[in-house]
Amino acid sequence: MIKDDDIFAAVNDFAHDNHYIDVADKLPIFICSIGAHIFNTLNKCSRCDFDPDSPYVHENDFIIGNCPLRHNKMPFYTPMSQLPDTRIHLMLRGAKGSGKSVLILMFLSEGTGLLYSPDANLGQGFRTMMGPNSVTEAGMFGSLNEDGEMAGRPLARELCGGFLGFEEFSSMSDASKKDHSLDMKNQLLTSLDNGRVQKSLKAGWVRYTTRYTVWAGTQPARFELDSGLDRRFFIIDIEMTQEKERLFKQAQHKQSNMDGEERAELANQAIEIKRWLRRRMEVAVAKPPTGVIFDDEIGEWIQRDDIRSFEADLFRRLAIGYHMMKPTWNGGGPLIITLDDTLRSILEQSLTMRRRVMDADLQLIKDTFWMKDLPKSALVKEVSKMITGGDYQSAKRWIIENLHGQEWYEEHTPPTKGRGRKGVVCRIGPPLPTATLKGVTASVGGDTARDADSAKAQVIGWGKGGAE
């Protein structure tokens, strides 16, 4: 039995006894992701596109005959009178050999993974799979043959209600750049966000709703989250140092020299964790919450200045997932989301990792163009080259989502004497005094002309690298 029914401690002990290195701040996020996944199914799986008993599912349609997550209870979490998605997709960023795949395989590896169930297709446990090293858009989401029938077995449909792992997420992003998979990014955005897959093809429609959770790894040099995908993924950053290299080699030696008694004990720990995870899923489905209440401390934490508006819901989901996996399950009433010390620590650590990764591009732009004025069109081109892989539209969205609101970034329209179009100039650096800004944006005429010309000269000098 798991001591005190504490799954967080049990998984951490299992990793420690297996000599995993630097995982104590990362494993809780995986467990919260599992909890958020269960919560999502409780709230949304009363309607299933693959239910053989549904009047909307036809004889030849794909079905999932024995799904332990399917139920007939009403939704209970409906902010803005909508059914939100609470899945937490994970992106592990780390250098080669940093242990990204090891963490994912710890849960999803066939046969030994803590979430793996050999009887998942019989309705016992979660469906899990480590995805292929290369995949096309059709292989991921489906396509139709000439008769209008689904060709093959698309992963997003097969893994509905389960967990799909990728050792290298670049296989997805690389595929989206090829002619046969140009729609990969759009389908990823919608399927990861609300589960919807919808394609209009010559032979008919590909249309279904899936509820799979993705855990993927990527190397820093390959880390490309196009606009929108960064809002779907929770970031886990795995730093690599010489000290960690040394600890990894020591751990490998210890792992290779375990005796039979140690291995048997670890196998028993894994069995108990698997039982706990399956039991939590079953009792939650049998007795789901009737609502969700966030206490004021959670609200105050999310209102922090270093959390952007589109990130707030990710941390809300993390809090939900944490409370779904607490030792005692109290279904049949509201799920009360409070901010205890453990949750606060998980939130703080996950925010630190996200800022370290997501703000790296922001820092690159700041360092490259500090104390400079750039035409908006020039900045978009630079962002396109440096960050969004040549995608001009994604570059414009990135500027809106990341630069707007920064105290060191502002846009203004300088005065012009001609009749041509007034271009927007982007200033990267400490803001100029208010009086100067008014002089720059004032119309040139009457007694203000000399002030405007003086301010314009000041900005030109500032933009070349120095303030007047």
C-alpha positions in Angstrom: 0.0 0.0 0.0 1.1 3.6 -0.7 2.0 5.3 2.6 -0.7 7.8 3.6 -2.2 7.4 0.1 0.2 10.2 -1.0 0.8 9.6 -4.7 3.2 12.6 -5.0 5.5 11.1 -2.3 5.1 7.6 -3.7 6.2 8.6 -7.2 9.0 10.7 -5.9 10.3 7.7 -3.7 10.0 5.4 -6.7 12.2 7.8 -8.8 14.7 8.2 -5.9 15.0 4.5 -5.4 15.6 4.1 -9.2 18.3 6.8 -9.0 16.6 9.4 -11.2 18.5 12.7 -11.1 16.9 16.2 -10.7 13.3 15.2 -11.0 11.8 16.3 -7.6 10.4 19.5 -9.1 9.2 17.9 -12.3 7.3 14.8 -11.2 4.5 16.7 -9.4 3.7 18.4 -12.7 3.2 15.0 -14.4 1.0 13.9 -11.6 -1.0 17.1 -11.8 -1.4 16.5 -15.6 -2.9 13.1 -14.9 -5.3 14.7 -12.4 -6.3 17.4 -14.9 -6.8 14.8 -17.5 -9.2 12.9 -15.2 -11.0 16.1 -14.4 -11.4 16.9 -18.1 -13.1 13.5 -18.7 -15.4 13.9 -15.8 -16.6 17.2 -17.1 -16.8 16.3 -20.8 -17.0 12.6 -21.4 -20.8 12.3 -21.0 -20.7 13.0 -24.7 -18.5 10.6 -26.7 -18.1 10.4 -30.5 -17.0 6.8 -30.2 -19.8 5.4 -27.9 -21.2 2.3 -29.6 -24.5 3.0 -27.8 -24.9 6.5 -29.0 -27.6 7.2 -31.6 -25.2 9.5 -33.4 -22.6 6.7 -34.0 -23.3 4.6 -37.1 -22.6 1.0 -37.7 -19.4 1.4 -39.6 -18.0 4.3 -37.4 -15.0 3.9 -35.3 -15.9 3.0 -31.7 -14.2 2.5 -28.3 -16.3 -0.3 -26.8 -15.0 -0.3 -23.3 -13.9 3.1 -22.1 -13.7 3.5 -18.3 -13.9 7.3 -18.6 -17.3 7.3 -20.4 -20.2 8.2 -18.2 -23.7 9.7 -18.3 -23.4 12.5 -15.7 -23.9 16.2 -16.4 -21.0 18.7 -16.7 -20.2 20.6 -13.5 -17.5 23.1 -14.5 -18.9 25.7 -17.0 -17.2 29.1 -16.7 -18.7 31.6 -19.2 -21.4 28.9 -19.8 -18.8 26.9 -21.8 -17.2 23.5 -21.4 -13.5 24.4 -20.9 -10.7 22.0 -21.6 -8.5 21.3 -18.5 -5.9 19.0 -20.0 -2.3 19.9 -19.2 0.0 19.0 -22.2 3.7 18.9 -21.2 6.7 20.0 -23.2 10.1 19.0 -21.7 12.9 21.1 -23.0 16.4 19.9 -22.4 19.8 19.2 -24.0 20.6 15.8 -25.5 21.0 13.3 -22.7 19.3 15.5 -20.0 16.7 12.8 -19.2 13.6 14.1 -21.1 12.7 10.8 -22.6 13.5 9.0 -19.3 10.8 11.0 -17.5 8.2 10.4 -20.2 9.0 6.7 -20.4 8.7 6.4 -16.7 5.0 6.9 -17.1 4.3 5.8 -20.7 6.8 3.0 -21.6 5.1 -0.1 -22.9 5.0 -2.8 -20.2 6.8 -0.8 -17.4 5.3 2.7 -17.5 3.4 3.7 -14.4 0.4 4.6 -16.5 0.7 1.6 -18.9 -2.1 -0.9 -18.7 -2.0 -4.1 -20.9 -5.8 -4.3 -20.6 -6.6 -0.7 -21.5 -8.5 -1.7 -24.6 -10.7 -3.8 -22.3 -11.6 -0.8 -20.2 -9.0 -1.2 -17.5 -6.7 1.8 -17.0 -5.5 4.5 -19.4 -4.6 4.1 -23.1 -1.0 5.1 -23.5 1.4 5.1 -26.4 4.9 6.4 -27.3 4.4 8.1 -30.6 6.4 7.4 -33.8 9.6 9.2 -34.7 7.9 10.6 -37.8 4.3 11.2 -38.4 2.2 12.9 -41.1 -0.8 15.1 -40.6 -3.0 12.3 -42.0 -1.4 9.7 -39.7 -2.0 12.0 -36.8 -5.5 13.2 -37.5 -6.9 11.1 -40.3 -7.8 11.3 -44.0 -10.3 9.7 -46.3 -10.0 7.2 -49.2 -11.8 7.5 -52.5 -14.9 5.9 -50.9 -15.1 8.5 -48.2 -13.9 6.1 -45.5 -11.3 6.8 -42.9 -7.9 5.7 -44.1 -5.7 4.0 -41.5 -5.8 4.6 -37.7 -5.1 8.2 -36.8 -3.3 8.6 -33.5 -5.4 11.4 -32.2 -8.5 9.3 -32.5 -7.0 6.0 -31.3 -5.6 7.7 -28.1 -8.9 9.4 -27.1 -8.9 9.5 -23.3 -5.3 8.5 -23.1 -1.7 9.8 -23.1 0.5 10.2 -26.2 4.2 10.7 -25.7 6.8 11.9 -28.2 10.5 11.7 -27.4 11.2 14.5 -29.9 8.4 17.0 -30.7 10.3 18.3 -33.7 8.9 15.3 -35.7 5.5 17.1 -35.5 6.8 20.6 -36.3 9.0 19.3 -39.1 6.1 17.5 -40.7 4.1 20.7 -40.7 6.6 22.2 -43.1 6.1 19.5 -45.7 3.6 19.7 -48.5 1.6 16.6 -47.3 1.2 18.0 -43.8 0.8 21.7 -44.1 -2.3 21.6 -41.9 -0.6 19.8 -39.0 -0.2 23.0 -36.9 -3.9 24.1 -37.2 -5.1 20.6 -36.3 -2.7 20.4 -33.4 -4.0 23.8 -32.1 -7.6 22.8 -32.0 -7.2 19.2 -30.9 -4.9 20.2 -28.0 -7.1 23.1 -27.1 -10.7 21.7 -27.2 -10.2 18.2 -28.8 -11.9 19.1 -32.0 -10.6 17.6 -35.3 -12.4 18.8 -38.3 -11.3 18.7 -42.0 -13.2 19.2 -45.2 -11.8 17.0 -47.9 -12.8 16.1 -51.5 -14.2 12.8 -50.4 -16.1 14.1 -47.3 -15.5 15.2 -43.8 -13.1 14.1 -41.1 -14.8 15.2 -37.9 -14.5 13.9 -34.4 -13.7 15.1 -30.8 -10.8 13.5 -29.0 -9.5 13.9 -25.5 -5.8 12.8 -25.5 -3.0 14.4 -23.5 0.4 14.9 -25.1 3.7 14.7 -23.3 6.7 15.6 -25.5 10.4 16.4 -25.3 12.5 18.7 -27.4 16.1 20.0 -27.5 16.7 23.8 -27.0 17.9 24.2 -30.6 14.7 22.6 -31.9 12.4 24.4 -29.5 9.8 25.9 -31.8 6.4 26.6 -30.4 4.5 28.5 -33.0 2.0 31.1 -31.9 -0.8 29.4 -30.1 1.1 26.2 -29.2 2.9 27.9 -26.4 -0.6 28.4 -24.8 -1.4 24.7 -25.0 1.8 23.4 -23.4 3.1 23.5 -19.9 6.9 23.9 -20.0 9.3 21.8 -18.0 12.9 23.0 -18.4 15.7 20.5 -17.7 19.0 22.2 -17.3 22.2 20.3 -17.9 25.5 21.0 -16.1 28.8 19.3 -15.7 27.8 18.3 -12.1 24.6 16.7 -13.5 26.6 14.9 -16.1 28.7 13.4 -13.2 25.6 12.5 -11.2 24.0 10.9 -14.3 27.0 8.6 -14.7 27.0 7.7 -11.0 23.3 6.9 -11.2 23.8 4.7 -14.3 26.4 2.7 -12.4 24.0 2.2 -9.4 21.1 1.3 -11.7 23.2 -1.4 -13.4 24.2 -2.9 -10.1 20.9 -3.4 -8.4 20.4 -6.9 -6.9 17.3 -9.0 -7.3 15.8 -7.9 -4.0 16.0 -4.2 -5.0 14.5 -4.9 -8.3 11.6 -6.8 -6.8 10.9 -4.0 -4.3 10.8 -1.5 -7.2 8.5 -3.7 -9.1 6.1 -3.8 -6.1 6.3 0.0 -5.8 5.4 0.3 -9.5 2.4 -2.1 -9.1 1.1 -0.1 -6.1 1.4 3.2 -8.0 -0.4 1.7 -11.0 -3.2 0.5 -8.7 -3.5 3.9 -7.0 -3.8 5.7 -10.4 -6.4 3.3 -11.7 -8.4 3.4 -8.5 -8.4 7.2 -8.5 -9.7 7.3 -12.0 -12.4 4.8 -11.1 -13.6 6.4 -7.9 -13.6 9.9 -9.5 -15.8 8.7 -12.4 -18.1 6.9 -10.0 -18.4 9.9 -7.7 -17.4 13.1 -9.5 -17.4 16.6 -8.1 -20.6 18.7 -8.3 -18.7 22.0 -9.0 -15.4 23.8 -8.5 -14.6 26.6 -6.1 -11.3 28.5 -6.1 -10.3 30.3 -2.9 -9.1 33.8 -2.8 -5.4 32.9 -2.4 -5.4 31.0 -5.7 -6.9 34.1 -7.4 -4.3 36.4 -5.8 -1.5 34.1 -6.9 -2.7 34.1 -10.5 -3.0 37.9 -10.5 0.8 38.2 -10.3 2.4 40.6 -12.8 4.8 37.9 -14.1 1.9 35.7 -15.2 0.4 36.7 -18.5 -3.3 36.7 -19.1 -3.2 33.7 -21.5 -1.1 31.7 -19.0 -3.5 32.1 -16.1 -5.7 29.2 -17.1 -2.7 26.9 -17.4 -1.9 27.5 -13.7 -5.6 27.1 -12.8 -5.5 23.7 -14.5 -2.4 22.8 -12.5 -4.2 23.6 -9.3 -7.2 21.5 -10.3 -5.0 18.6 -11.2 -3.2 18.8 -7.9 -6.4 18.6 -5.9 -7.7 15.7 -8.1 -4.7 13.7 -6.9 -4.7 14.5 -3.2 -4.8 11.4 -0.8 -8.4 11.6 0.1 -11.1 11.7 -2.6 -14.2 13.6 -1.6 -16.5 13.3 -4.6 -20.2 14.2 -4.5 -19.6 17.9 -3.6 -17.7 20.9 -4.9 -14.0 20.5 -5.5 -12.4 23.2 -3.3 -9.2 24.5 -4.7 -7.0 25.9 -2.0 -3.4 27.1 -2.0 -1.5 24.9 0.5 2.3 24.9 0.8 2.8 22.0 -1.6 0.7 23.5 -4.3 2.4 26.9 -3.9 5.8 25.2 -4.3 4.6 23.4 -7.4 3.2 26.6 -8.9 6.3 28.6 -8.1 8.7 26.0 -9.5 6.6 25.6 -12.7 6.4 29.4 -13.2 10.2 29.7 -12.9 10.7 27.0 -15.5 8.2 28.6 -17.9 9.7 32.1 -17.5 13.2 30.7 -18.1 12.1 29.1 -21.4 9.4 31.4 -22.7 11.3 34.6 -21.9 14.5 33.5 -23.7 13.2 34.8 -27.0 12.0 38.0 -25.3 15.5 38.6 -23.9 17.0 37.9 -27.3 15.0 40.7 -28.9 15.7 43.0 -26.0 19.5 42.5 -26.1 19.7 42.7 -29.9 17.8 45.9 -30.4 18.3 47.7 -27.1 18.3 51.5 -27.4 17.1 51.4 -30.9 14.1 52.6 -32.9 12.9 50.2 -35.6 10.1 50.6 -38.2 7.4 48.1 -37.3 7.8 46.3 -40.6 11.6 45.8 -40.0 10.9 44.5 -36.5 8.4 41.9 -37.8 11.0 40.7 -40.4 13.7 40.4 -37.6 11.3 38.4 -35.3 10.4 36.2 -38.3 14.0 35.4 -38.9 15.1 35.0 -35.3 12.1 33.4 -33.6 9.2 32.2 -35.8 11.1 30.3 -38.4 10.3 32.7 -41.3 6.6 32.8 -40.6 5.7 36.5 -41.0 2.1 36.2 -39.6 3.4 34.3 -36.6 6.0 37.0 -36.0 3.2 39.7 -35.9 1.3 37.6 -33.4 4.4 37.0 -31.3 5.0 40.8 -31.1 1.4 41.4 -29.9 1.5 38.6 -27.4 5.0 39.1 -26.0 6.2 42.6 -26.5 3.0 44.6 -26.0 2.8 45.5 -22.3 6.6 45.4 -21.7 7.7 48.6 -20.0 10.7 48.7 -22.3 8.8 48.4 -25.5 6.4 51.0 -27.1 5.1 51.9 -30.5 4.6 55.5 -31.7 3.9 57.3 -35.0 6.5 60.0 -35.6 5.4 63.3 -37.2 5.9 63.6 -41.0 5.7 66.7 -43.1 4.8 64.9 -46.3 1.5 63.3 -47.4 2.8 59.8 -47.3 1.7 57.0 -45.0 2.9 57.4 -41.4 4.7 54.3 -40.4 4.8 52.9 -36.9 8.2 53.0 -35.1 9.0 50.5 -32.3 11.2 51.7 -29.5 13.1 49.1 -27.4 14.7 50.6 -24.4 13.8 52.8 -21.4 10.9 55.0 -22.2 11.6 58.7 -23.0 10.2 61.4 -20.8 6.5 62.1 -21.3 7.2 65.6 -22.6 9.5 64.2 -25.3 6.9 61.6 -26.4 4.3 64.3 -26.7 6.7 66.3 -28.9 7.3 63.3 -31.1 3.6 62.5 -31.6 2.4 66.1 -31.9 1.3 67.4 -35.2 3.8 69.7 -36.8 2.3 73.2 -37.1 2.2 76.6 -35.5 4.4 77.1 -32.4 4.8 73.3 -31.9 6.9 72.8 -35.0 10.2 73.7 -33.4 9.4 71.4 -30.4 8.5 68.5 -32.6 11.6 68.9 -34.8 13.8 69.0 -31.6 12.1 65.9 -30.2 12.4 64.1 -33.5 16.2 64.9 -33.6 16.5 63.6 -30.0 14.8 60.3 -30.9 16.9 59.9 -34.0 20.1 60.3 -31.9 18.7 58.0 -29.3 17.8 55.4 -31.9 21.4 55.3 -33.1 22.5 54.2 -29.6 22.6 57.3 -27.4 20.1 59.7 -25.8 20.5 63.4 -26.2 
